[in-house]
Amino acid sequence: MRPSDPDFDQVRSIWNGAHDRRPAAVVRCAGVSDVMNTIGLARSEGLALAVRAGGHSIPGFSTCDDGIVLDLSLMRGIRVDPSARRVSIQTGCVWRDVDIETQRFNLAVTGGLVSSTGVAGFTLGGGVGWLTRQCGLTVDNLVGAEVITADGQWVSTRDDPDLLWGLKGGGGNFGVVTSLDLVLHDVGPTVFAGLVFYRADAADGILRAYQELCRSAPDGLTTLLKLTTAPDAPFVPEAVRGTPVVAIGGCWVGDPAAAEVVTRPFRSLSTTIADTYEARDYPEWQRALDAQFPRGLHCYFRSAFLAALDDRAVAVLVDAHAELPNRLTEIIVHQLGGAAGRVPPAATAFAIRDQDYIVNVIARTTGSAGCDGVKQWSRDLMRTLAPAAATYVNFTGEGSAEHVRAAYPAATHQRLLELKRRYDPDNLFRLNQNIQPVRTS
Ligand SMILES: Cc1cc2nc3c(=O)[nH]c(=O)nc-3n(C[C@H](O)[C@H](O)[C@H](O)COP(=O)(O)OP(=O)(O)OC[C@H]3O[C@@H](n4cnc5c(N)ncnc54)[C@H](O)[C@@H]3O)c2cc1C
């Protein structure tokens, strides 16, 4: 697709409306051969190359000005092998596609909280979702991948376990991944899930009690805590809509008979404004937050891993909640641990396994007005909350060398650097959380 094509404006856009870029071409690949040709074209023309799967990159890496966008969104094949409990996914798929196919067999793997998120970008960064504590991160279930490298070669991770390690958190640094093989788990068809809403003035006590409950929660329950604004939803009393609230979301995938006992403590932390927990189809729950994350808003993320919600962290978060710059901006505390916490740090490029939480600030505006202000507010908040904390590469709107460096422990970064030098010494794949190959010769 070229700028003169009638649908070009639609095809060049990505989820985050903050990145209004004008590529020279968007190449909509139908298969591996097209991917190889597109890489060759970018190289021979000396053009920047942006790789796009679901288009949810927060820093806007899946688009560019004047370069080529390699768009995988037409490559949507999925093959489930229920007896081997594996799924093979072409990398244009979004999580909705995968949930539909795998749930036909009551199987699933950790996917995104919003069903339009691309499987590829999400998985290559780590993958945190409602199954994190039961099934691990998505990368913990990654057992194989096919990759087209910077020199147009087809590589399977069967032949290079080190490459497989690097894809488990090292992003799109090593080539264009054309398929991903993931392990599946028994999930659903029914899970017990929902959100409970509390008044904002109880936030301090709720955060402290939440941490206590998280410490003893079973693996089958994954939760998150939102410091947010009550949505204009029918289940929220009219007088509360648009006011600050604390919400705790959770998904229990264990024995249905235990659902009430396991989730009730999280749902009884204060006077309840609304409680939507109920038995639901898993794919329905996977789509439950979609409406709150429409395409086209201007969006910026910042994040920090935290070992604990200590007194200081609670105070900073409560103050920030009281000062949210607008109704679209919220702070989410993701509970980690469980299966994801038991993976040895060196096993995957996603190496931070000893922290119990990721705090993610989602800052949004309807257009460019006010966008710089909410970005700065998010930066200031993170600086106050945890200046030295590592960042989760999927939850950041930044992409500078300094930020990438801070996202990985030193040994992990070094190993990623060696892999990058081997697979992409000229840094063709640089529109990403870039591991910059310092040339030694
Ligand atoms: C609404 C929303 C909800 C989100 N929810 C979650 C969540 O629940 N958990 C979580 O962990 N993250 C979440 N994220 C973050 C998300 O995982 C990242 O933004 C991720 O990069 C999106 O992947 P994508 O394929 O949609 O993005 P794209 O913009 O298509 O890709 C992002 C980058 O990934 C790389 N990439 C993508 N595909 C390939 C490929 N096939 N080969 C090589 N490199 C590739 C490229 O560098 C590309 O620039 C969310 C983001 C949004 C916007």
The ligand as an SDF file (V2000), in Angstrom:
LIG
                    3D

 53 58  0  0  0  0  0  0  0  0999 V2000
   -4.7220   -1.7530   25.0390 C   0  0  0  0  0  0  0  0  0  0  0  0
   -3.4660   -2.4690   25.4230 C   0  0  0  0  0  0  0  0  0  0  0  0
   -3.5260   -3.4950   26.3400 C   0  0  0  0  0  0  0  0  0  0  0  0
   -2.3500   -4.1590   26.7040 C   0  0  0  0  0  0  0  0  0  0  0  0
   -2.4240   -5.1770   27.6250 N   0  0  0  0  0  0  0  0  0  0  0  0
   -1.3130   -5.8480   27.9640 C   0  0  0  0  0  0  0  0  0  0  0  0
   -1.3760   -6.9190   28.8970 C   0  0  0  0  0  0  0  0  0  0  0  0
   -2.4250   -7.2700   29.3890 O   0  0  0  0  0  0  0  0  0  0  0  0
   -0.2180   -7.5480   29.2180 N   0  0  0  0  0  0  0  0  0  0  0  0
    0.9870   -7.2270   28.6410 C   0  0  0  0  0  0  0  0  0  0  0  0
    1.9790   -7.8740   28.9580 O   0  0  0  0  0  0  0  0  0  0  0  0
    1.0610   -6.2240   27.7420 N   0  0  0  0  0  0  0  0  0  0  0  0
   -0.0530   -5.5350   27.4120 C   0  0  0  0  0  0  0  0  0  0  0  0
    0.0250   -4.4920   26.5290 N   0  0  0  0  0  0  0  0  0  0  0  0
    1.3280   -4.1240   25.9600 C   0  0  0  0  0  0  0  0  0  0  0  0
    1.5800   -4.9470   24.7190 C   0  0  0  0  0  0  0  0  0  0  0  0
    1.9820   -6.2380   25.0900 O   0  0  0  0  0  0  0  0  0  0  0  0
    2.7010   -4.3060   23.8690 C   0  0  0  0  0  0  0  0  0  0  0  0
    2.2910   -3.0360   23.4790 O   0  0  0  0  0  0  0  0  0  0  0  0
    3.0170   -5.1720   22.6580 C   0  0  0  0  0  0  0  0  0  0  0  0
    4.1800   -4.7020   22.0410 O   0  0  0  0  0  0  0  0  0  0  0  0
    1.8790   -5.1620   21.6710 C   0  0  0  0  0  0  0  0  0  0  0  0
    2.0740   -6.1270   20.6930 O   0  0  0  0  0  0  0  0  0  0  0  0
    1.4570   -5.9090   19.2390 P   0  0  0  0  0  0  0  0  0  0  0  0
    1.8480   -7.0620   18.4150 O   0  0  0  0  0  0  0  0  0  0  0  0
    0.0040   -5.5870   19.3530 O   0  0  0  0  0  0  0  0  0  0  0  0
    2.1620   -4.5740   18.8510 O   0  0  0  0  0  0  0  0  0  0  0  0
    2.9520   -4.0510   17.5240 P   0  0  0  0  0  0  0  0  0  0  0  0
    2.8420   -2.5800   17.6390 O   0  0  0  0  0  0  0  0  0  0  0  0
    2.4600   -4.6920   16.2960 O   0  0  0  0  0  0  0  0  0  0  0  0
    4.3990   -4.5170   17.8020 O   0  0  0  0  0  0  0  0  0  0  0  0
    5.1690   -3.9570   18.8220 C   0  0  0  0  0  0  0  0  0  0  0  0
    6.6220   -4.2450   18.5420 C   0  0  0  0  0  0  0  0  0  0  0  0
    6.8570   -5.6310   18.7500 O   0  0  0  0  0  0  0  0  0  0  0  0
    7.7870   -6.1040   17.7930 C   0  0  0  0  0  0  0  0  0  0  0  0
    7.1190   -7.1290   16.9900 N   0  0  0  0  0  0  0  0  0  0  0  0
    5.7980   -7.3120   16.8040 C   0  0  0  0  0  0  0  0  0  0  0  0
    5.5870   -8.3910   16.0450 N   0  0  0  0  0  0  0  0  0  0  0  0
    6.7980   -8.8870   15.7340 C   0  0  0  0  0  0  0  0  0  0  0  0
    7.2270  -10.0110   14.9840 C   0  0  0  0  0  0  0  0  0  0  0  0
    6.3590  -10.8400   14.4160 N   0  0  0  0  0  0  0  0  0  0  0  0
    8.5640  -10.2340   14.8810 N   0  0  0  0  0  0  0  0  0  0  0  0
    9.4620   -9.4070   15.4640 C   0  0  0  0  0  0  0  0  0  0  0  0
    9.0970   -8.3350   16.1860 N   0  0  0  0  0  0  0  0  0  0  0  0
    7.7780   -8.0910   16.3240 C   0  0  0  0  0  0  0  0  0  0  0  0
    8.2040   -4.9270   16.9570 C   0  0  0  0  0  0  0  0  0  0  0  0
    9.3690   -4.3540   17.5190 O   0  0  0  0  0  0  0  0  0  0  0  0
    7.0430   -3.9780   17.1290 C   0  0  0  0  0  0  0  0  0  0  0  0
    7.3900   -2.6350   16.9550 O   0  0  0  0  0  0  0  0  0  0  0  0
   -1.1210   -3.8030   26.1310 C   0  0  0  0  0  0  0  0  0  0  0  0
   -1.0620   -2.7580   25.2100 C   0  0  0  0  0  0  0  0  0  0  0  0
   -2.2180   -2.0980   24.8570 C   0  0  0  0  0  0  0  0  0  0  0  0
   -2.1540   -0.9710   23.8810 C   0  0  0  0  0  0  0  0  0  0  0  0
  1  2  1  0
  2  3  1  0
  2 52  2  0
  3  4  2  0
  4  5  1  0
  4 50  1  0
  5  6  2  0
  6  7  1  0
  6 13  1  0
  7  8  2  0
  7  9  1  0
  9 10  1  0
 10 11  2  0
 10 12  1  0
 12 13  2  0
 13 14  1  0
 14 15  1  0
 14 50  1  0
 15 16  1  0
 16 17  1  0
 16 18  1  0
 18 19  1  0
 18 20  1  0
 20 21  1  0
 20 22  1  0
 22 23  1  0
 23 24  1  0
 24 25  2  0
 24 26  1  0
 24 27  1  0
 27 28  1  0
 28 29  2  0
 28 30  1  0
 28 31  1  0
 31 32  1  0
 32 33  1  0
 33 34  1  0
 33 48  1  0
 34 35  1  0
 35 36  1  0
 35 46  1  0
 36 37  1  0
 36 45  1  0
 37 38  2  0
 38 39  1  0
 39 40  1  0
 39 45  2  0
 40 41  1  0
 40 42  2  0
 42 43  1  0
 43 44  2  0
 44 45  1  0
 46 47  1  0
 46 48  1  0
 48 49  1  0
 50 51  2  0
 51 52  1  0
 52 53  1  0
M  END
$$$$
